[in-house]
């Protein structure tokens, strides 16, 4: 593990924390910030540090902290991989992500790996301490910006399954225009194809959809939501 000084714990009721970040300045500054907190309970005590994902896993096992505060970008194992491993070898240890990375993919990957919280670096002392106490109590918590992204993701309607994955992109284009009431000549002009090529694509569409004619294909496409009926 890292060589940063480890705070001696003399408070049996303290909330034990390991800091996992590959930047020594960040670890030192965060340790000083957490140790300076005098308000609220339980008190936060830094019992160890880790400079890599593998060290974080080892610290979770050997030091038995309540919380590992984890960065995502670290050597050996990244923070998401380390979080997943901690969930396997030390399931009672909660993980709080504290990172500069705010992409949706990273947020949801961290949650799937087992992290209970996700806070961006630059958060204030009170926010970080509140998040540590929350995940130690088994609560999920997100920084304000991250919470908005999570809520936005959850509020989006689920992706509809592809009703006919066998269609090629070009066949789908042809079908959508035909379902909008366009004649073959207009479809050809819009897509930069010859009328014969459009006709060939339409024949392939009919075969793949298992329908008899153009009218049935239009009905299928509209019911599948691939096109709106043409304006009256």
Protein Blocks (a to p, Z undefined) as FASTA:
>chain_A
ZZbdcdddfbfkbccdddddfbfklmmmmmmmmmmpmgdcdddddfbdcfbfklmmmmmm
mnopabdcddfbdghiafklmmmmmmmmmmmbccddddfblcfklmmmmmmnopabdcde
hiafklmmmmmmmmmnopacddfklmmmmmmmmmpccddddfblmbcfklmmmmmmmmno
pafklmmmmnopafklmmmmmmmmmmmnopablmlmmmmmmmnopaccddZZ
